[in-house]
Amino acid sequence: MANFNTRTVADSNAVAKAAAEAIVALAKECVAKKGSFSLALSGGSTPKTAYALMASEPLVSQMPWKQTQLYFGDERHVRPDHPDSNYRMAHESMLKTAPLPAENVFPIATDDADVVDAAKRFEKLLHGNFPNVKPGEFPSIDLMLLGIGPDGHTASLFPGTPAPKEMSNWVTWCDPNSANPAIKPPVKRVTMTTPVIWSAANVFVLATGAEKKPMLAKIFSESEPADAPVSRLLRKCKGQVTFFLDQAAS
């Protein structure tokens, strides 16, 4: 049985609020237990709303910002000031106002001309920040935020590409348009890998809208679907996976 939990609320705004409150609660719990909290962010409109809530009262004063290390689960290979950048979205919605020390923010550098080099650079950064991980094992990030795409992808692990099957590295790259030219924006991505997701202590999945319903059904199905989506990998997570859903997606 997958270690799944679901929280269903009215709409996308309620999903963002519930997720933001749960992130802050978990952060406080982790800091009380071990003195730190590591969080890997996701892109998307609902997470954006959640980040804005975290950066405003009543949550901003409850969040242990100084003990929080902030990562990005994936990133588009665009400049950090580009409209499609996950970093820009997080900065505009949360980082520019939240009292999070700049040295605690670890974006995926995308100024490398080559996306492969960008992935290697972020991998090196993660190894430096998680020095006690044994060879062949993966870091246990306290919380990874994820979404589910209409095609079943999560993070930037897109179907039809080699990225979801990368099992050795902590970080890889992906060209989703090589498998599906309709993917927007048509750019390459850098992403944390499947085993990093599996090793996270907690995973929050934010999914809203009726178009997510078919993919969620395949993820939750006890029997393996013939056309299993990439996001079914969540069934193998070691930690708790909590789905924050609106009524339309539930």
Secondary structure as GFF3:
##gff-version 3
##sequence-region A 1 250
A	DSSP	beta_strand	4	9	.	.	.	ID=ss1
A	DSSP	alpha_helix	12	34	.	.	.	ID=ss2
A	DSSP	beta_strand	37	41	.	.	.	ID=ss3
A	DSSP	alpha_helix	45	54	.	.	.	ID=ss4
A	DSSP	three_ten_helix	65	67	.	.	.	ID=ss5
A	DSSP	beta_strand	68	72	.	.	.	ID=ss6
A	DSSP	beta_strand	74	76	.	.	.	ID=ss7
A	DSSP	alpha_helix	86	90	.	.	.	ID=ss8
A	DSSP	pi_helix	91	95	.	.	.	ID=ss9
A	DSSP	three_ten_helix	102	104	.	.	.	ID=ss10
A	DSSP	beta_strand	105	106	.	.	.	ID=ss11
A	DSSP	alpha_helix	115	129	.	.	.	ID=ss12
A	DSSP	beta_strand	143	146	.	.	.	ID=ss13
A	DSSP	three_ten_helix	163	165	.	.	.	ID=ss14
A	DSSP	beta_strand	171	174	.	.	.	ID=ss15
A	DSSP	three_ten_helix	176	178	.	.	.	ID=ss16
A	DSSP	beta_strand	189	192	.	.	.	ID=ss17
A	DSSP	alpha_helix	194	199	.	.	.	ID=ss18
A	DSSP	beta_strand	202	207	.	.	.	ID=ss19
A	DSSP	three_ten_helix	210	212	.	.	.	ID=ss20
A	DSSP	alpha_helix	213	220	.	.	.	ID=ss21
A	DSSP	three_ten_helix	230	236	.	.	.	ID=ss22
A	DSSP	beta_strand	240	246	.	.	.	ID=ss23
###
